[in-house]
Amino acid sequence: MKKLLILLLLTSSVFASNNQDKLNNIETLNNFVFASCNKRTNTQELWTDINRDTPELFIWGGDIIYGDKKPYQHDLVKKYSLLNQVEGYKQLKTQTPIIGVWDDHDYGVNNGDHTNPKKYFAKKALLDFLEEPLLSPRWEHSGVYTSYTFGTGEKKVKFILLDNRFNLSKKGGILGGKQRAWFEQELSNSDAKIHFIVTGMPFLPSSMVWTEEWSDYPSSKAYMLETLNKYKPSGVIFLTGDKHFGAISQKENLIEIMSSGMTHGPSKIFYPLLRKRFHNPYFQLNYAFINIDWDATPLQVTAQIKGRENKVAIERVLKLNGIYFQ
């Protein structure tokens, strides 16, 4: 039994090393794919299109699995294992480094908060699936938050992956004290030209009755805005999911790219209301493809919401003006 445990740990370490090696080999990041809301029991048809794009990085934005749903309800390890058996995803893993964060369905409880009694089990299941290195400080965090920086000098980009579940409470807000302190350190020490903030809950939209947004936690949303104003990181773009449709939104100097619904979309009954709340939403299966043109003057990011057969459903060209994208 002891030998088997050692073998499993060594095997896990080798797999994690493979993904980490790919991450370490990224010198200048020029493009990546971001996606969320992937129900394994539904058709996994977007992997062919994603692989055709040959992204330099793939980012999970939450709801990687629906661990709280049947079949195999609450068997998170089983559901991650089933996803790892999908041919298109297996192909992606051979050529593309993968990072990610969870939302409620990976956390194991719909709209789950800090009271989830199995949150440490859910954390281990996620980090094992993401092949997190055994010595990563992420294992010690009160949650699954982390950051990645790629590139150097004027071609440096930073991804800040926030955990909006582990510490969530109506009284304490979304992030919790330790994550807030960590987040501020990540901003204060950063000289990256672009900062992508990844969070499962959409940030910019106002509250909607049947879903969750940062707006449901006014003190947390105010904290985020105040913190960004305090440290003024360059080129902030939010990457979010959860809603089962794609959209690109802007409020003042903040941009949000919402890519959601790799395998399913919202009920048609909600289309009219959502069109009033979001500019040009896309309700079919989708993922986001982001291209960074480091040589453009000013620096330019092209954000696309793409559907089946690499169809570009929404496109927005963002240009860095000072420290803000417009």
C-alpha positions as CSV (number, residue, x, y, z in Angstrom):
1,M,0.0,0.0,0.0
2,K,2.8,2.4,0.9
3,K,4.6,1.6,-2.4
4,L,1.4,2.3,-4.3
5,L,1.0,5.7,-2.6
6,I,4.5,6.7,-3.4
7,L,4.0,5.6,-7.0
8,L,0.8,7.6,-7.3
9,L,2.6,10.7,-5.9
10,L,5.5,10.3,-8.3
11,T,3.1,9.8,-11.2
12,S,1.1,12.9,-10.2
13,S,4.4,14.8,-9.9
14,V,5.5,13.8,-13.5
15,F,2.1,14.9,-15.0
16,A,2.3,18.2,-13.1
17,S,5.8,18.7,-14.3
18,N,4.8,18.3,-17.9
19,N,2.2,21.0,-17.7
20,Q,4.5,23.2,-15.6
21,D,7.3,22.7,-18.2
22,K,4.9,24.0,-20.9
23,L,4.1,27.0,-18.8
24,N,7.8,27.7,-18.1
25,N,8.5,27.6,-21.9
26,I,6.2,30.5,-22.6
27,E,8.5,33.4,-23.3
28,T,6.1,35.9,-24.8
29,L,2.4,35.1,-24.7
30,N,0.7,36.2,-27.9
31,N,-2.7,34.5,-27.6
32,F,-4.8,32.2,-25.4
33,V,-8.2,30.6,-25.1
34,F,-10.5,31.2,-22.1
35,A,-13.7,29.1,-21.5
36,S,-16.1,27.9,-18.9
37,C,-19.3,25.9,-18.2
38,N,-18.5,22.5,-19.5
39,K,-21.0,19.7,-18.8
40,R,-19.2,16.4,-19.5
41,T,-22.5,14.6,-20.3
42,N,-23.2,17.0,-23.1
43,T,-21.5,17.0,-26.5
44,Q,-17.9,18.1,-26.3
45,E,-17.7,19.5,-29.8
46,L,-15.7,22.7,-29.3
47,W,-12.4,21.0,-28.6
48,T,-11.8,20.5,-32.4
49,D,-12.2,24.3,-33.0
50,I,-10.1,25.2,-30.0
51,N,-7.3,22.9,-31.1
52,R,-7.5,24.3,-34.6
53,D,-6.7,27.7,-33.1
54,T,-3.5,26.3,-31.5
55,P,-3.6,28.6,-28.5
56,E,-0.4,29.2,-26.5
57,L,-2.4,28.9,-23.3
58,F,-5.8,27.6,-22.2
59,I,-7.6,29.0,-19.1
60,W,-10.5,27.4,-17.3
61,G,-12.8,30.0,-15.9
62,G,-14.9,27.8,-13.7
63,D,-17.7,25.2,-13.9
64,I,-15.2,22.8,-15.5
65,I,-17.4,20.0,-14.4
66,Y,-20.9,19.9,-12.9
67,G,-19.9,18.0,-9.8
68,D,-23.1,18.6,-8.0
69,K,-25.2,17.2,-10.8
70,K,-26.2,13.6,-11.8
71,P,-24.7,11.3,-13.0
72,Y,-21.9,10.6,-10.5
73,Q,-23.3,13.4,-8.3
74,H,-20.6,14.8,-5.9
75,D,-18.0,12.4,-7.3
76,L,-15.7,15.2,-8.4
77,V,-12.7,12.9,-9.1
78,K,-14.8,10.7,-11.4
79,K,-16.1,13.7,-13.4
80,Y,-12.6,15.1,-13.8
81,S,-11.5,11.7,-14.9
82,L,-14.2,11.5,-17.6
83,L,-13.2,14.9,-18.9
84,N,-9.6,13.8,-19.1
85,Q,-10.8,11.0,-21.4
86,V,-12.3,13.3,-24.0
87,E,-10.2,13.0,-27.1
88,G,-10.2,16.7,-28.0
89,Y,-9.2,17.7,-24.4
90,K,-6.5,15.0,-24.4
91,Q,-5.1,16.5,-27.6
92,L,-5.2,20.0,-26.1
93,K,-3.2,18.8,-23.1
94,T,-0.4,17.3,-25.3
95,Q,0.3,20.7,-26.9
96,T,-1.0,23.5,-24.7
97,P,-0.4,24.5,-21.1
98,I,-3.5,24.7,-19.0
99,I,-4.4,26.8,-15.9
100,G,-7.7,27.5,-14.3
101,V,-9.9,28.2,-11.3
102,W,-13.3,26.9,-10.1
103,D,-16.8,28.2,-9.7
104,D,-19.7,26.7,-7.8
105,H,-20.2,23.5,-9.7
106,D,-16.6,22.4,-9.4
107,Y,-16.8,23.5,-5.8
108,G,-19.5,20.8,-5.4
109,V,-22.4,23.0,-4.3
110,N,-24.6,25.2,-6.5
111,N,-24.0,28.8,-5.4
112,G,-21.8,27.3,-2.7
113,D,-20.1,29.4,0.0
114,H,-17.6,29.1,2.8
115,T,-19.9,26.6,4.7
116,N,-19.2,23.8,2.2
117,P,-18.1,20.9,4.4
118,K,-16.2,19.2,1.5
119,K,-14.3,22.3,0.2
120,Y,-10.9,20.9,1.0
121,F,-11.7,17.7,-0.9
122,A,-13.0,19.8,-3.8
123,K,-9.8,21.8,-3.7
124,K,-7.6,18.8,-3.9
125,A,-9.7,17.3,-6.8
126,L,-9.4,20.6,-8.8
127,L,-5.7,21.0,-8.2
128,D,-5.0,17.4,-9.1
129,F,-7.0,17.8,-12.3
130,L,-5.0,20.9,-13.1
131,E,-1.8,19.0,-12.4
132,E,-0.7,21.6,-9.9
133,P,2.9,21.0,-8.8
134,L,3.2,19.3,-5.4
135,L,5.4,22.2,-4.1
136,S,3.1,24.9,-5.4
137,P,2.1,27.5,-2.7
138,R,-1.4,27.2,-4.1
139,W,-1.8,24.1,-1.9
140,E,-1.4,26.3,1.2
141,H,-3.8,29.0,0.2
142,S,-7.2,29.3,1.9
143,G,-8.8,28.7,-1.5
144,V,-7.5,28.0,-5.0
145,Y,-6.4,31.6,-6.0
146,T,-3.1,32.1,-7.7
147,S,-1.3,34.2,-10.4
148,Y,0.9,33.6,-13.4
149,T,3.2,36.1,-15.2
150,F,4.5,35.6,-18.7
151,G,7.0,37.7,-20.7
152,T,9.4,40.4,-19.8
153,G,9.7,44.2,-20.0
154,E,7.1,45.8,-22.2
155,K,5.7,42.4,-23.2
156,K,4.7,41.2,-19.8
157,V,1.2,39.9,-19.0
158,K,-0.2,38.8,-15.6
159,F,-3.2,36.6,-14.9
160,I,-4.7,36.8,-11.4
161,L,-7.1,33.9,-10.7
162,L,-9.5,34.7,-7.9
163,D,-11.4,32.3,-5.7
164,N,-15.0,33.4,-5.3
165,R,-16.2,30.4,-3.3
166,F,-13.9,29.2,-0.6
167,N,-14.4,32.3,1.7
168,L,-17.7,33.5,0.3
169,S,-20.2,34.8,2.8
170,K,-22.8,37.6,3.0
171,K,-21.0,39.0,6.0
172,G,-17.4,38.7,4.9
173,G,-17.8,39.1,1.2
174,I,-16.3,37.2,-1.7
175,L,-12.5,37.0,-1.2
176,G,-11.8,36.8,2.6
177,G,-9.0,38.6,4.4
178,K,-6.0,36.5,3.3
179,Q,-7.0,36.6,-0.3
180,R,-7.5,40.3,-0.2
181,A,-4.0,40.8,1.2
182,W,-2.5,38.5,-1.4
183,F,-4.4,40.3,-4.2
184,E,-3.2,43.7,-3.1
185,Q,0.4,42.4,-3.0
186,E,0.0,40.9,-6.5
187,L,-1.1,44.4,-7.8
188,S,1.4,46.5,-5.9
189,N,4.4,44.4,-7.0
190,S,3.3,44.2,-10.7
191,D,4.9,46.0,-13.6
192,A,2.9,44.0,-16.2
193,K,1.4,45.9,-19.2
194,I,-1.8,43.8,-19.1
195,H,-3.6,42.3,-16.1
196,F,-6.3,39.7,-16.7
197,I,-8.4,39.1,-13.6
198,V,-10.2,35.7,-13.8
199,T,-13.3,35.2,-11.6
200,G,-16.2,32.8,-12.0
201,M,-18.8,35.4,-11.1
202,P,-19.3,38.2,-13.6
203,F,-18.0,41.5,-12.3
204,L,-19.6,44.4,-14.3
205,P,-23.3,43.4,-14.5
206,S,-25.8,44.6,-12.0
207,S,-27.6,42.0,-9.9
208,M,-30.0,39.5,-11.6
209,V,-32.5,37.6,-9.5
210,W,-31.7,34.1,-10.7
211,T,-27.9,34.2,-10.9
212,E,-24.9,35.5,-8.9
213,E,-22.7,38.5,-9.7
214,W,-20.2,40.6,-7.7
215,S,-23.0,43.1,-7.5
216,D,-24.7,40.8,-5.0
217,Y,-21.9,41.6,-2.7
218,P,-21.7,45.4,-2.8
219,S,-18.9,45.8,-0.3
220,S,-16.7,43.3,-2.3
221,K,-17.4,45.1,-5.6
222,A,-16.6,48.4,-4.0
223,Y,-13.4,46.9,-2.5
224,M,-12.3,45.7,-6.0
225,L,-12.9,49.1,-7.6
226,E,-11.2,50.9,-4.7
227,T,-8.2,48.6,-4.9
228,L,-7.8,49.0,-8.7
229,N,-8.0,52.7,-8.3
230,K,-5.4,52.6,-5.5
231,Y,-2.8,50.6,-7.3
232,K,-3.8,51.5,-10.9
233,P,-2.5,48.3,-12.6
234,S,-2.0,48.7,-16.3
235,G,-4.6,47.2,-18.8
236,V,-7.1,45.5,-16.5
237,I,-9.5,43.1,-18.3
238,F,-11.9,40.8,-16.4
239,L,-12.3,37.2,-17.7
240,T,-15.6,35.7,-16.4
241,G,-18.1,33.0,-17.1
242,D,-21.1,31.4,-15.3
243,K,-23.9,32.8,-17.5
244,H,-24.0,30.2,-20.3
245,F,-23.6,32.9,-23.0
246,G,-20.8,35.1,-24.3
247,A,-20.5,38.8,-24.2
248,I,-18.0,41.7,-24.1
249,S,-18.9,44.5,-21.8
250,Q,-17.4,47.9,-20.8
251,K,-18.1,50.3,-18.0
252,E,-15.9,53.4,-17.9
253,N,-12.3,52.0,-18.1
254,L,-13.1,48.4,-17.2
255,I,-13.5,45.6,-19.8
256,E,-15.1,42.3,-19.2
257,I,-14.9,39.3,-21.5
258,M,-17.5,36.7,-20.5
259,S,-17.1,33.3,-22.2
260,S,-19.6,30.8,-20.9
261,G,-21.4,27.8,-22.3
262,M,-18.9,25.4,-23.9
263,T,-21.7,22.7,-23.9
264,H,-25.0,24.4,-23.2
265,G,-26.7,27.8,-23.3
266,P,-29.5,29.7,-21.5
267,S,-33.2,29.0,-22.0
268,K,-34.6,31.0,-25.0
269,I,-37.2,32.5,-22.7
270,F,-34.4,34.7,-21.2
271,Y,-33.1,36.0,-24.6
272,P,-35.1,39.2,-24.7
273,L,-34.2,40.2,-21.1
274,L,-30.5,39.3,-21.6
275,R,-30.3,41.4,-24.8
276,K,-31.5,44.4,-22.8
277,R,-28.8,43.8,-20.1
278,F,-25.9,42.9,-22.3
279,H,-24.6,44.4,-25.6
280,N,-24.8,41.8,-28.4
281,P,-24.8,38.6,-26.4
282,Y,-24.1,35.3,-28.1
283,F,-26.3,32.4,-26.9
284,Q,-24.7,29.5,-28.8
285,L,-21.8,27.3,-27.6
286,N,-18.7,29.5,-27.3
287,Y,-15.2,30.1,-26.1
288,A,-13.0,33.2,-26.1
289,F,-9.9,33.6,-28.2
290,I,-7.7,36.5,-27.1
291,N,-4.8,37.8,-29.3
292,I,-2.2,40.3,-28.0
293,D,-0.4,42.4,-30.6
294,W,2.7,43.5,-28.6
295,D,4.1,45.3,-31.6
296,A,1.1,47.5,-32.3
297,T,1.2,51.2,-31.2
298,P,-0.6,51.5,-29.0
299,L,-0.6,48.0,-27.6
300,Q,-3.6,46.1,-28.9
301,V,-5.8,43.2,-27.7
302,T,-8.3,41.6,-30.0
303,A,-11.0,39.7,-28.1
304,Q,-13.2,37.2,-29.9
305,I,-16.2,35.2,-28.8
306,K,-16.1,32.2,-31.1
307,G,-18.6,29.4,-31.8
308,R,-18.7,26.2,-33.7
309,E,-16.4,25.9,-36.7
310,N,-14.3,28.8,-35.4
311,K,-17.1,31.3,-36.2
312,V,-16.3,34.7,-34.8
313,A,-19.6,35.8,-33.2
314,I,-18.3,38.9,-31.3
315,E,-15.1,40.8,-31.9
316,R,-13.7,43.8,-30.0
317,V,-10.4,45.5,-30.7
318,L,-9.0,47.1,-27.5
319,K,-6.2,49.6,-27.5
320,L,-4.2,50.6,-24.5
321,N,-4.5,54.3,-23.8
322,G,-2.2,55.1,-20.9
323,I,-3.1,52.3,-18.4
324,Y,-6.7,51.7,-19.7
325,F,-8.0,49.8,-22.6
326,Q,-10.6,51.5,-24.8
